[in-house]
């Protein structure tokens, strides 16, 4: 066999291998006052599953020192918007998967809407989000006691949440929730209008675990990975 044929065979083999490991870029959006390190379990699982570090985006947003200062308007938006844009531009499939936790769910949803990027999102997973608001934040504009609960925050019927409702988020949409979530259910009820606040409109499925707010992020990794494959 000639050297040219051997070289061609190796090139085809390498090309086939590269195609086999082509994955959607993944954007992981942490919750209020958390950090990218909160996704450690998910990142480790993605890497073990064959994703490259270059396929994973973990934007760091908000003030960790002042949770009550953070909302969905201004500087909090920029890192998430940049991550989604970059993930789309670098994805070898042309698609991305987005997983958010807590306030990261609503922030990611907002940026998908603002970027008109839902057509590029293969799977959107919301973990312990407050898509319908938090009773602990009051009903807008009453008992709105900080920025996180204000106009651009998570009070029930806030203008921000009302404007977000119903927007398309991706080809497939899932929620992961709990009825013992100490944030979403802190008022004693997890539902708004009879629907769990972590559930997402037009979702394909919702999964319930007996875990707390942070355990839903760290201890559902197997489910998270299975949903984006």
N, CA, C and O of each residue as an XYZ file, in Angstrom:
916
protein
N       0.854     -1.204      0.000
C       0.000      0.000      0.000
C       0.882      1.243      0.000
O       1.850      1.317      0.756
N       0.557      2.208     -0.832
C       1.379      3.401     -0.935
C       1.228      4.272      0.298
O       0.249      4.191      1.040
N       2.253      5.117      0.487
C       2.197      6.032      1.624
C       1.003      6.974      1.513
O       0.405      7.361      2.518
N       0.664      7.339      0.272
C      -0.470      8.241      0.085
C      -1.768      7.614      0.569
O      -2.598      8.283      1.186
N      -1.945      6.297      0.281
C      -3.160      5.611      0.712
C      -3.196      5.463      2.224
O      -4.254      5.588      2.840
N      -2.034      5.196      2.824
C      -1.963      5.088      4.284
C      -2.332      6.422      4.925
O      -3.098      6.481      5.886
N      -1.759      7.504      4.359
C      -2.043      8.830      4.894
C      -3.522      9.175      4.759
O      -4.124      9.754      5.663
N      -4.100      8.805      3.604
C      -5.514      9.074      3.380
C      -6.372      8.303      4.375
O      -7.350      8.829      4.908
N      -5.991      7.039      4.621
C      -6.734      6.224      5.566
C      -6.687      6.801      6.972
O      -7.694      6.816      7.680
N      -5.512      7.278      7.373
C      -5.369      7.885      8.695
C      -6.191      9.166      8.801
O      -6.807      9.441      9.831
N      -6.188      9.949      7.711
C      -6.958     11.184      7.704
C      -8.450     10.907      7.857
O      -9.146     11.593      8.606
N      -8.933      9.891      7.137
C     -10.348      9.525      7.238
C     -10.689      9.029      8.634
O     -11.764      9.314      9.162
N      -9.754      8.276      9.232
C      -9.981      7.749     10.575
C     -10.055      8.878     11.589
O     -10.928      8.886     12.458
N      -9.138      9.830     11.476
C      -9.145     10.973     12.382
C     -10.408     11.791     12.195
O     -11.016     12.232     13.171
N     -10.807     11.998     10.947
C     -12.020     12.768     10.664
C     -13.248     12.092     11.242
O     -14.120     12.754     11.805
N     -13.319     10.773     11.104
C     -14.456     10.027     11.640
C     -14.499     10.119     13.156
O     -15.572     10.247     13.745
N     -13.316     10.054     13.797
C     -13.261     10.148     15.248
C     -13.709     11.523     15.716
O     -14.434     11.647     16.704
N     -13.267     12.570     14.990
C     -13.651     13.929     15.354
C     -15.155     14.113     15.234
O     -15.785     14.742     16.084
N     -15.729     13.552     14.158
C     -17.173     13.668     13.973
C     -17.930     12.945     15.067
O     -18.994     13.387     15.501
N     -17.362     11.806     15.519
C     -18.041     10.994     16.518
C     -18.141     11.718     17.858
O     -19.083     11.476     18.613
N     -17.181     12.609     18.174
C     -17.183     13.277     19.464
C     -17.719     14.705     19.373
O     -17.648     15.460     20.343
N     -18.247     15.069     18.230
C     -18.827     16.405     18.094
C     -20.073     16.509     18.971
O     -21.014     15.733     18.810
N     -20.079     17.448     19.880
C     -21.190     17.617     20.811
C     -21.683     19.060     20.784
O     -20.950     19.970     20.397
N     -22.921     19.255     21.196
C     -23.403     20.614     21.430
C     -22.533     21.274     22.490
O     -22.100     20.619     23.438
N     -22.278     22.556     22.335
C     -21.707     23.311     23.450
C     -22.737     23.359     24.576
O     -23.943     23.350     24.327
N     -22.253     23.410     25.814
C     -23.138     23.416     26.983
C     -22.886     24.680     27.800
O     -21.745     24.990     28.141
N     -23.953     25.403     28.111
C     -23.868     26.598     28.938
C     -24.528     26.291     30.281
O     -25.692     25.896     30.334
N     -23.774     26.476     31.363
C     -24.251     26.202     32.718
C     -24.342     27.518     33.477
O     -23.324     28.172     33.702
N     -25.544     27.915     33.873
C     -25.754     29.218     34.501
C     -26.099     29.015     35.976
O     -27.148     28.463     36.308
N     -25.213     29.464     36.847
C     -25.400     29.256     38.288
C     -26.466     30.169     38.860
O     -26.966     31.065     38.180
N     -26.805     29.934     40.104
C     -27.852     30.697     40.763
C     -27.338     31.947     41.447
O     -26.150     32.264     41.391
N     -28.253     32.651     42.094
C     -27.939     33.919     42.748
C     -26.884     33.750     43.837
O     -27.030     32.911     44.726
N     -25.828     34.546     43.764
C     -24.731     34.574     44.739
C     -23.888     33.309     44.741
O     -23.031     33.138     45.608
N     -24.119     32.422     43.783
C     -23.284     31.228     43.663
C     -22.108     31.546     42.733
O     -21.824     32.714     42.467
N     -21.431     30.518     42.244
C     -20.283     30.705     41.364
C     -20.217     29.536     40.394
O     -20.913     28.539     40.586
N     -19.391     29.640     39.352
C     -19.249     28.516     38.424
C     -18.841     27.208     39.099
O     -19.132     26.126     38.587
N     -18.173     27.305     40.237
C     -17.737     26.082     40.925
C     -18.908     25.249     41.426
O     -18.740     24.068     41.727
N     -20.099     25.851     41.519
C     -21.275     25.082     41.954
C     -21.643     24.007     40.933
O     -22.406     23.092     41.241
N     -21.097     24.117     39.706
C     -21.347     23.134     38.658
C     -20.269     22.050     38.609
O     -20.186     21.312     37.628
N     -19.456     21.946     39.635
C     -18.323     21.019     39.605
C     -18.742     19.597     39.248
O     -18.111     18.960     38.405
N     -19.797     19.094     39.879
C     -20.236     17.729     39.603
C     -20.682     17.561     38.154
O     -20.379     16.550     37.521
N     -21.400     18.547     37.633
C     -21.875     18.477     36.254
C     -20.718     18.559     35.272
O     -20.671     17.800     34.304
N     -19.788     19.472     35.512
C     -18.624     19.611     34.624
C     -17.806     18.324     34.615
O     -17.386     17.860     33.555
N     -17.581     17.752     35.785
C     -16.813     16.497     35.860
C     -17.510     15.397     35.064
O     -16.857     14.623     34.365
N     -18.828     15.330     35.172
C     -19.585     14.299     34.452
C     -19.528     14.529     32.938
O     -19.416     13.575     32.167
N     -19.604     15.788     32.518
C     -19.517     16.090     31.091
C     -18.150     15.692     30.540
O     -18.063     15.094     29.468
N     -17.101     16.016     31.258
C     -15.751     15.672     30.814
C     -15.580     14.156     30.741
O     -14.966     13.636     29.809
N     -16.124     13.458     31.726
C     -16.029     11.995     31.737
C     -16.830     11.380     30.598
O     -16.544     10.268     30.156
N     -17.839     12.116     30.124
C     -18.697     11.624     29.048
C     -18.159     11.974     27.664
O     -18.799     11.679     26.655
N     -16.990     12.601     27.615
C     -16.364     12.875     26.330
C     -16.421     14.305     25.849
O     -15.903     14.622     24.779
N     -17.047     15.178     26.629
C     -17.031     16.593     26.268
C     -15.639     17.159     26.516
O     -14.928     16.700     27.411
N     -15.252     18.148     25.731
C     -14.008     18.848     25.977
C     -14.253     20.081     26.823
O     -15.366     20.605     26.869
N     -13.206     20.541     27.492
C     -13.354     21.743     28.302
C     -13.828     22.918     27.455
O     -14.543     23.797     27.936
N     -13.417     22.920     26.174
C     -13.807     24.007     25.271
C     -15.291     23.968     24.914
O     -15.819     24.926     24.351
N     -15.965     22.861     25.240
C     -17.390     22.724     24.942
C     -18.273     23.237     26.075
O     -19.491     23.319     25.918
N     -17.672     23.585     27.217
C     -18.429     23.896     28.428
C     -18.224     25.359     28.811
O     -17.092     25.829     28.921
N     -19.324     26.070     29.011
C     -19.278     27.492     29.343
C     -19.987     27.720     30.680
O     -21.137     27.319     30.853
N     -19.301     28.360     31.612
C     -19.858     28.582     32.952
C     -19.754     30.066     33.304
O     -18.863     30.452     34.060
N     -20.634     30.893     32.780
C     -20.550     32.333     33.055
C     -20.697     32.639     34.538
O     -21.495     32.021     35.244
N     -19.911     33.606     34.993
C     -19.950     34.038     36.389
C     -20.646     35.397     36.440
O     -20.119     36.388     35.934
N     -21.802     35.439     37.037
C     -22.595     36.665     37.037
C     -22.994     37.060     38.457
O     -23.024     36.220     39.356
N     -23.297     38.330     38.651
C     -23.852     38.807     39.906
C     -22.830     39.030     41.003
O     -21.670     38.632     40.895
N     -23.298     39.685     42.075
C     -22.465     39.960     43.242
C     -22.666     38.858     44.274
O     -23.751     38.723     44.839
N     -21.633     38.078     44.518
C     -21.750     37.018     45.518
C     -21.863     37.601     46.923
O     -22.377     36.953     47.835
N     -21.378     38.827     47.088
C     -21.392     39.464     48.402
C     -22.728     40.129     48.735
O     -22.963     40.530     49.875
N     -23.603     40.243     47.726
C     -24.891     40.923     47.963
C     -25.997     40.257     47.155
O     -26.414     40.795     46.130
N     -26.476     39.107     47.591
C     -27.528     38.400     46.847
C     -28.766     39.251     46.599
O     -29.386     39.146     45.541
N     -29.133     40.098     47.571
C     -30.345     40.909     47.444
C     -30.190     42.021     46.411
O     -31.173     42.646     46.013
N     -28.945     42.267     45.978
C     -28.702     43.315     44.974
C     -28.908     42.806     43.555
O     -29.125     43.599     42.638
N     -28.843     41.502     43.365
C     -28.861     40.935     42.017
C     -30.279     40.818     41.472
O     -31.211     40.453     42.188
N     -30.420     41.137     40.190
C     -31.696     40.918     39.510
C     -31.419     40.500     38.071
O     -30.359     39.941     37.789
N     -32.339     40.758     37.166
C     -32.189     40.333     35.772
C     -32.016     41.535     34.847
O     -32.513     41.538     33.721
N     -31.312     42.546     35.327
C     -31.194     43.769     34.539
C     -29.814     44.390     34.707
O     -29.389     44.684     35.824
N     -29.118     44.589     33.593
C     -27.836     45.273     33.657
C     -26.650     44.332     33.677
O     -26.555     43.421     32.855
N     -25.748     44.553     34.616
C     -24.471     43.826     34.617
C     -24.646     42.325     34.800
O     -23.797     41.545     34.370
N     -25.748     41.914     35.440
C     -25.976     40.473     35.609
C     -26.180     39.774     34.264
O     -25.858     38.595     34.112
N     -26.708     40.497     33.310
C     -27.026     39.908     32.010
C     -25.800     39.618     31.159
O     -25.756     38.603     30.463
N     -24.809     40.491     31.205
C     -23.710     40.466     30.244
C     -22.943     39.146     30.188
O     -22.742     38.621     29.093
N     -22.501     38.581     31.331
C     -21.731     37.333     31.244
C     -22.531     36.181     30.630
O     -21.983     35.360     29.894
N     -23.825     36.129     30.937
C     -24.653     35.041     30.419
C     -24.889     35.230     28.927
O     -24.821     34.272     28.158
N     -25.165     36.459     28.520
C     -25.351     36.742     27.097
C     -24.085     36.403     26.299
O     -24.159     35.799     25.229
N     -22.938     36.794     26.828
C     -21.669     36.522     26.150
C     -21.420     35.022     26.033
O     -20.980     34.539     24.989
N     -21.701     34.289     27.106
C     -21.485     32.842     27.096
C     -22.366     32.155     26.061
O     -21.900     31.275     25.337
N     -23.626     32.547     25.984
C     -24.545     31.937     25.020
C     -24.106     32.248     23.597
O     -24.080     31.363     22.742
N     -23.765     33.495     23.347
C     -23.287     33.877     22.009
C     -22.039     33.117     21.615
O     -21.943     32.607     20.499
N     -21.075     33.039     22.531
C     -19.813     32.362     22.239
C     -20.032     30.867     22.055
O     -19.443     30.254     21.164
N     -20.872     30.285     22.891
C     -21.155     28.849     22.785
C     -21.762     28.514     21.428
O     -21.402     27.510     20.813
N     -22.677     29.350     20.964
C     -23.293     29.122     19.651
C     -22.254     29.220     18.545
O     -22.216     28.379     17.648
N     -21.415     30.242     18.607
C     -20.441     30.465     17.536
C     -19.373     29.377     17.493
O     -18.792     29.118     16.439
N     -19.111     28.737     18.634
C     -18.051     27.734     18.690
C     -18.568     26.299     18.647
O     -17.772     25.362     18.584
N     -19.878     26.114     18.681
C     -20.432     24.758     18.710
C     -20.207     24.050     17.382
O     -20.534     24.591     16.326
N     -19.656     22.856     17.429
C     -19.400     22.124     16.185
C     -20.685     21.585     15.571
O     -20.698     21.199     14.403
N     -21.773     21.555     16.353
C     -23.056     21.106     15.818
C     -23.926     22.272     15.368
O     -24.919     22.081     14.665
N     -23.547     23.487     15.779
C     -24.387     24.641     15.505
C     -25.489     24.825     16.531
O     -26.281     25.763     16.437
N     -25.545     23.924     17.523
C     -26.564     23.970     18.567
C     -25.893     24.017     19.935
O     -24.728     23.648     20.079
N     -26.638     24.473     20.935
C     -26.145     24.453     22.302
C     -27.198     23.839     23.214
O     -28.371     23.740     22.855
N     -26.755     23.429     24.403
C     -27.643     23.016     25.477
C     -27.435     23.985     26.622
O     -26.306     24.393     26.894
N     -28.505     24.355     27.293
C     -28.430     25.306     28.391
C     -29.036     24.679     29.635
O     -30.164     24.186     29.610
N     -28.269     24.702     30.731
C     -28.771     24.219     32.022
C     -28.615     25.354     33.021
O     -27.522     25.892     33.193
N     -29.703     25.712     33.673
C     -29.656     26.760     34.675
C     -30.106     26.237     36.024
O     -30.887     25.289     36.113
N     -29.598     26.873     37.078
C     -30.029     26.527     38.433
C     -30.541     27.778     39.131
O     -29.904     28.830     39.084
N     -31.703     27.656     39.783
C     -32.262     28.728     40.584
C     -32.470     29.985     39.737
O     -33.125     29.916     38.697
N     -31.930     31.128     40.158
C     -32.108     32.358     39.399
C     -31.392     32.300     38.050
O     -31.683     33.087     37.149
N     -30.453     31.362     37.918
C     -29.797     31.155     36.630
C     -30.746     30.644     35.566
O     -30.483     30.804     34.374
N     -31.849     30.031     35.980
C     -32.843     29.538     35.017
C     -33.526     30.721     34.336
O     -33.606     30.782     33.109
N     -34.017     31.657     35.145
C     -34.722     32.807     34.583
C     -33.764     33.733     33.839
O     -34.141     34.341     32.837
N     -32.531     33.843     34.323
C     -31.558     34.694     33.646
C     -31.184     34.110     32.286
O     -31.075     34.841     31.302
N     -30.990     32.797     32.231
C     -30.677     32.142     30.951
C     -31.847     32.267     29.988
O     -31.657     32.536     28.802
N     -33.064     32.068     30.502
C     -34.257     32.185     29.651
C     -34.370     33.594     29.076
O     -34.680     33.769     27.898
N     -34.117     34.595     29.916
C     -34.181     35.982     29.458
C     -33.198     36.249     28.316
O     -33.539     36.903     27.330
N     -31.972     35.732     28.466
C     -30.964     36.008     27.442
C     -31.245     35.251     26.139
O     -30.956     35.762     25.057
N     -31.792     34.070     26.230
C     -32.213     33.352     25.020
C     -33.260     34.165     24.281
O     -33.238     34.267     23.054
N     -34.179     34.744     25.045
C     -35.218     35.574     24.440
C     -34.627     36.830     23.809
O     -34.940     37.154     22.663
N     -33.775     37.538     24.547
C     -33.201     38.782     24.035
C     -32.329     38.559     22.802
O     -32.258     39.412     21.918
N     -31.672     37.410     22.753
C     -30.818     37.092     21.611
C     -31.585     36.438     20.473
O     -31.025     36.190     19.405
N     -32.874     36.156     20.699
C     -33.672     35.404     19.726
C     -32.941     34.121     19.346
O     -32.837     33.770     18.171
N     -32.434     33.427     20.370
C     -31.539     32.293     20.157
C     -32.196     30.932     20.356
O     -31.499     29.918     20.329
N     -33.505     30.870     20.554
C     -34.141     29.583     20.863
C     -33.929     28.550     19.762
O     -33.871     27.354     20.047
N     -33.813     28.985     18.516
C     -33.602     28.046     17.406
C     -32.243     27.370     17.487
O     -32.024     26.333     16.862
N     -31.329     27.955     18.258
C     -29.991     27.382     18.412
C     -29.879     26.510     19.666
O     -28.848     25.878     19.896
N     -30.938     26.479     20.469
C     -30.911     25.712     21.716
C     -31.569     24.362     21.487
O     -32.772     24.284     21.240
N     -30.781     23.304     21.569
C     -31.334     21.960     21.414
C     -32.125     21.565     22.658
O     -33.247     21.069     22.559
N     -31.524     21.792     23.838
C     -32.188     21.413     25.087
C     -31.997     22.494     26.134
O     -30.889     22.993     26.332
N     -33.079     22.851     26.800
C     -33.047     23.784     27.928
C     -33.503     23.031     29.170
O     -34.580     22.436     29.181
N     -32.680     23.059     30.216
C     -33.014     22.378     31.470
C     -33.021     23.408     32.589
O     -32.009     24.058     32.850
N     -34.162     23.555     33.248
C     -34.277     24.461     34.384
C     -34.326     23.682     35.687
O     -35.217     22.859     35.895
N     -33.371     23.944     36.557
C     -33.273     23.234     37.834
C     -33.618     24.191     38.972
O     -32.935     25.197     39.167
N     -34.661     23.886     39.714
C     -35.037     24.670     40.899
C     -35.231     26.138     40.585
O     -34.902     26.999     41.401
N     -35.763     26.430     39.410
C     -36.021     27.816     39.043
C     -37.301     28.332     39.671
O     -38.083     27.579     40.252
N     -37.494     29.640     39.540
C     -38.736     30.265     40.038
C     -39.409     30.948     38.863
O     -39.548     32.171     38.838
N     -39.819     30.161     37.906
C     -40.363     30.694     36.649
C     -41.669     31.453     36.857
O     -42.025     32.323     36.062
N     -42.366     31.122     37.914
C     -43.630     31.804     38.220
C     -43.522     32.693     39.449
O     -44.518     33.239     39.922
N     -42.314     32.832     39.957
C     -42.067     33.725     41.074
C     -41.951     33.025     42.416
O     -42.195     31.825     42.540
N     -41.569     33.812     43.419
C     -41.405     33.321     44.786
C     -42.374     34.064     45.697
O     -42.379     35.294     45.731
N     -43.187     33.323     46.429
C     -44.088     33.974     47.375
C     -43.300     34.740     48.430
O     -43.789     35.736     48.965
N     -42.101     34.291     48.732
C     -41.267     34.989     49.714
C     -40.858     36.370     49.223
O     -40.436     37.209     50.020
N     -40.979     36.618     47.922
C     -40.700     37.932     47.336
C     -41.944     38.810     47.266
O     -41.869     39.964     46.844
N     -43.071     38.275     47.673
C     -44.304     39.045     47.608
C     -44.936     39.005     46.230
O     -44.423     38.358     45.317
N     -46.051     39.699     46.087
C     -46.750     39.844     44.814
C     -46.513     41.275     44.341
O     -46.866     42.228     45.035
N     -45.930     41.421     43.187
C     -45.576     42.748     42.696
C     -46.825     43.635     42.568
O     -47.842     43.182     42.042
N     -46.767     44.884     43.038
C     -45.626     45.605     43.613
C     -45.615     45.619     45.136
O     -44.967     46.480     45.732
N     -46.319     44.684     45.784
C     -46.438     44.688     47.240
C     -45.379     43.795     47.890
O     -45.038     42.743     47.348
N     -44.871     44.201     49.023
C     -43.898     43.433     49.794
C     -42.654     43.112     48.961
O     -42.012     42.081     49.163
N     -42.322     44.002     48.028
C     -41.119     43.820     47.219
C     -39.985     44.516     47.958
O     -39.834     45.736     47.886
N     -39.199     43.731     48.661
C     -38.306     44.323     49.654
C     -36.852     44.433     49.215
O     -36.024     44.937     49.974
N     -36.515     43.973     48.005
C     -35.151     44.178     47.521
C     -35.114     44.046     45.998
O     -36.132     43.756     45.369
N     -33.960     44.256     45.425
C     -33.826     44.234     43.967
C     -34.152     42.868     43.385
O     -34.758     42.776     42.317
N     -33.756     41.810     44.078
C     -34.011     40.453     43.595
C     -35.509     40.176     43.469
O     -35.936     39.341     42.672
N     -36.289     40.888     44.264
C     -37.736     40.690     44.256
C     -38.489     41.786     43.509
O     -39.720     41.776     43.485
N     -37.773     42.732     42.897
C     -38.413     43.905     42.332
C     -38.929     43.750     40.915
O     -39.284     42.653     40.482
N     -38.963     44.855     40.205
C     -39.504     44.915     38.839
C     -38.837     43.887     37.943
O     -39.503     43.210     37.160
N     -37.506     43.770     38.060
C     -36.736     42.815     37.266
C     -36.398     41.560     38.069
O     -35.424     40.867     37.777
N     -37.209     41.282     39.076
C     -36.902     40.173     39.968
C     -37.953     39.092     39.995
O     -38.684     38.880     39.027
N     -38.015     38.409     41.128
C     -38.768     37.163     41.224
C     -40.023     37.255     42.082
O     -40.525     36.233     42.550
N     -40.539     38.470     42.298
C     -41.843     38.558     42.942
C     -42.895     37.975     42.004
O     -42.767     38.052     40.782
N     -43.916     37.401     42.583
C     -45.005     36.847     41.771
C     -45.646     37.985     40.970
O     -45.967     39.042     41.514
N     -45.822     37.750     39.688
C     -46.416     38.729     38.763
C     -45.536     39.965     38.556
O     -46.041     41.038     38.226
N     -44.227     39.816     38.749
C     -43.339     40.942     38.427
C     -43.399     41.200     36.928
O     -43.620     40.266     36.157
N     -43.209     42.434     36.499
C     -43.190     42.716     35.062
C     -42.174     41.862     34.319
O     -42.419     41.447     33.186
N     -41.026     41.597     34.956
C     -40.019     40.745     34.317
C     -40.557     39.353     34.029
O     -40.465     38.871     32.900
N     -41.121     38.703     35.048
C     -41.630     37.345     34.861
C     -42.827     37.307     33.921
O     -42.954     36.390     33.110
N     -43.696     38.291     34.028
C     -44.843     38.326     33.117
C     -44.386     38.453     31.666
O     -44.989     37.868     30.766
N     -43.315     39.221     31.445
C     -42.789     39.381     30.091
C     -42.062     38.158     29.580
O     -41.937     37.955     28.373
N     -41.581     37.339     30.509
C     -40.840     36.134     30.136
C     -41.772     34.977     29.785
O     -41.434     34.108     28.981
N     -42.934     34.985     30.394
C     -43.835     33.822     30.279
C     -44.180     33.500     28.821
O     -44.550     34.372     28.035
N     -44.044     32.220     28.501
C     -44.466     31.725     27.200
C     -43.432     31.788     26.098
O     -43.667     31.261     25.011
N     -42.287     32.421     26.344
C     -41.293     32.533     25.275
C     -40.704     31.162     24.946
O     -40.583     30.327     25.842
N     -40.333     30.905     23.688
C     -39.677     29.642     23.343
C     -38.257     29.606     23.886
O     -37.544     30.609     23.851
N     -37.854     28.448     24.387
C     -36.529     28.329     24.996
C     -35.628     27.318     24.301
O     -34.419     27.314     24.537
N     -36.182     26.468     23.456
C     -35.361     25.470     22.779
C     -36.222     24.380     22.166
O     -37.443     24.363     22.315
N     -35.552     23.474     21.477
C     -36.279     22.367     20.851
C     -36.903     21.447     21.896
O     -38.010     20.942     21.711
N     -36.181     21.236     22.997
C     -36.675     20.404     24.096
C     -36.487     21.181     25.397
O     -35.459     21.826     25.603
N     -37.481     21.114     26.263
C     -37.441     21.874     27.513
C     -37.840     20.966     28.672
O     -38.850     20.266     28.610
N     -37.029     20.990     29.731
C     -37.285     20.144     30.898
C     -37.099     20.955     32.178
O     -36.343     21.926     32.213
N     -37.800     20.539     33.218
C     -37.570     21.129     34.536
C     -37.264     20.023     35.542
O     -37.737     18.893     35.425
N     -36.456     20.394     36.531
C     -36.123     19.508     37.655
C     -36.516     20.261     38.916
O     -36.088     21.395     39.132
N     -37.335     19.625     39.747
C     -37.931     20.348     40.870
C     -38.018     19.480     42.117
O     -37.733     18.283     42.080
N     -38.415     20.103     43.222
C     -38.610     19.395     44.485
C     -39.726     20.069     45.264
O     -39.952     21.273     45.136
N     -40.416     19.285     46.064
C     -41.431     19.841     46.949
C     -40.877     20.107     48.347
O     -41.617     20.486     49.254
N     -39.564     19.904     48.512
C     -38.909     20.273     49.774
C     -37.788     21.278     49.494
O     -36.831     21.391     50.260
N     -37.927     21.998     48.389
C     -36.964     23.031     48.011
C     -37.095     24.197     48.993
O     -38.135     24.853     49.055
N     -36.039     24.445     49.751
C     -36.129     25.440     50.823
C     -36.126     26.890     50.323
O     -36.319     27.811     51.116
N     -35.913     27.100     49.035
C     -36.007     28.443     48.458
C     -37.333     28.618     47.732
O     -38.100     29.526     48.051
N     -37.602     27.769     46.775
C     -38.832     27.879     45.989
C     -40.062     27.650     46.860
O     -41.111     28.249     46.623
N     -39.940     26.795     47.859
C     -41.084     26.427     48.704
C     -40.989     27.023     50.102
O     -41.646     26.537     51.023
N     -40.178     28.073     50.279
C     -39.906     28.596     51.616
C     -41.147     29.158     52.310
O     -41.199     29.220     53.538
N     -42.138     29.563     51.528
C     -43.358     30.134     52.118
C     -44.308     29.054     52.624
O     -45.313     29.358     53.267
N     -43.994     27.809     52.337
C     -44.876     26.708     52.718
C     -45.612     26.118     51.541
O     -46.234     25.063     51.659
N     -45.548     26.787     50.408
C     -46.134     26.237     49.184
C     -45.162     26.438     48.031
O     -44.460     27.447     47.961
N     -45.131     25.461     47.126
C     -44.228     25.519     45.971
C     -44.943     25.998     44.723
O     -44.311     26.220     43.690
N     -46.257     26.159     44.809
C     -47.042     26.410     43.601
C     -47.491     27.864     43.488
O     -47.699     28.558     44.483
N     -47.629     28.291     42.253
C     -48.216     29.594     41.929
C     -49.314     29.328     40.902
O     -49.045     28.806     39.819
N     -50.521     29.680     41.237
C     -51.636     29.367     40.350
C     -51.836     27.873     40.179
O     -52.294     27.413     39.133
N     -51.487     27.117     41.217
C     -51.663     25.669     41.183
C     -50.568     24.908     40.455
O     -50.661     23.689     40.314
N     -49.530     25.601     39.987
C     -48.446     24.956     39.237
C     -47.137     25.196     39.975
O     -46.855     26.317     40.398
N     -46.344     24.151     40.129
C     -45.037     24.289     40.781
C     -44.258     25.399     40.077
O     -44.181     25.430     38.849
N     -43.685     26.303     40.861
C     -43.023     27.464     40.270
C     -41.793     27.095     39.446
O     -41.364     27.879     38.600
N     -41.219     25.914     39.680
C     -40.049     25.492     38.905
C     -40.418     24.911     37.544
O     -39.548     24.712     36.695
N     -41.689     24.641     37.337
C     -42.096     24.098     36.035
C     -42.066     25.185     34.966
O     -42.285     26.362     35.249
N     -41.793     24.769     33.743
C     -41.624     25.706     32.633
C     -42.762     25.503     31.638
O     -43.153     24.372     31.350
N     -43.280     26.596     31.125
C     -44.359     26.525     30.136
C     -43.911     25.681     28.937
O     -42.753     25.739     28.526
N     -44.825     24.913     28.393
C     -44.594     24.110     27.189
C     -43.416     23.148     27.324
O     -42.771     22.811     26.331
N     -43.135     22.706     28.545
C     -42.013     21.786     28.740
C     -42.379     20.387     28.251
O     -43.549     20.009     28.186
N     -41.331     19.634     27.909
C     -41.533     18.261     27.451
C     -41.720     17.291     28.610
O     -42.424     16.290     28.479
N     -41.091     17.586     29.743
C     -41.242     16.739     30.925
C     -40.710     17.480     32.134
O     -39.907     18.406     32.011
N     -41.173     17.057     33.321
C     -40.696     17.614     34.576
C     -40.361     16.463     35.507
O     -41.088     15.471     35.559
N     -39.265     16.590     36.244
C     -38.780     15.511     37.091
C     -38.683     16.001     38.533
O     -38.124     17.063     38.808
N     -39.236     15.210     39.442
C     -39.309     15.590     40.850
C     -38.375     14.727     41.687
O     -38.334     13.507     41.532
N     -37.629     15.371     42.574
C     -36.704     14.676     43.472
C     -36.961     15.128     44.901
O     -37.442     16.237     45.137
N     -36.643     14.277     45.834
C     -36.729     14.630     47.249
C     -35.370     15.186     47.684
O     -34.650     14.577     48.476
N     -35.052     16.335     47.151
C     -33.779     16.992     47.419
C     -34.031     18.455     47.726
O     -35.055     19.018     47.338
N     -33.085     19.065     48.427
C     -33.168     20.485     48.694
C     -32.746     21.306     47.484
O     -32.393     20.768     46.435
N     -32.793     22.613     47.658
C     -32.545     23.538     46.555
C     -31.186     23.313     45.901
O     -31.076     23.332     44.675
N     -30.169     23.105     46.698
C     -28.818     22.957     46.155
C     -28.509     21.520     45.765
O     -27.709     21.277     44.862
N     -29.142     20.569     46.444
C     -28.996     19.171     46.053
C     -29.575     18.909     44.674
O     -29.106     18.021     43.961
N     -30.593     19.676     44.292
C     -31.163     19.515     42.954
C     -30.130     19.816     41.876
O     -30.182     19.243     40.788
N     -29.195     20.709     42.171
C     -28.127     21.009     41.222
C     -27.010     19.980     41.278
O     -26.565     19.487     40.242
N     -26.557     19.655     42.477
C     -25.361     18.818     42.613
C     -25.622     17.326     42.506
O     -24.723     16.567     42.145
N     -26.855     16.889     42.817
C     -27.119     15.455     42.940
C     -28.039     14.896     41.853
O     -28.525     13.771     41.973
N     -28.280     15.670     40.800
C     -29.106     15.155     39.687
C     -28.293     15.122     38.389
O     -28.842     15.231     37.293
N     -26.993     14.971     38.536
C     -26.096     15.060     37.382
C     -26.422     14.013     36.320
O     -26.423     14.317     35.127
N     -26.695     12.802     36.742
C     -27.008     11.752     35.775
C     -28.209     12.126     34.925
O     -28.200     11.926     33.711
N     -29.240     12.668     35.556
C     -30.413     13.112     34.814
C     -30.070     14.296     33.896
O     -30.502     14.334     32.743
N     -29.310     15.241     34.400
C     -28.928     16.391     33.576
C     -28.239     15.951     32.282
O     -28.583     16.409     31.192
N     -27.260     15.054     32.426
C     -26.511     14.599     31.248
C     -27.409     13.825     30.283
O     -27.299     13.967     29.065
N     -28.298     13.006     30.846
C     -29.168     12.210     29.984
C     -30.125     13.102     29.184
O     -30.500     12.754     28.064
N     -30.516     14.229     29.740
C     -31.466     15.109     29.064
C     -30.849     15.857     27.886
O     -31.560     16.236     26.955
N     -29.551     16.070     27.916
C     -28.927     16.828     26.828
C     -28.264     15.929     25.798
O     -27.628     16.423     24.867
N     -28.403     14.613     25.948
C     -27.803     13.704     24.972
C     -28.792     13.338     23.878
O     -28.454     12.578     22.970
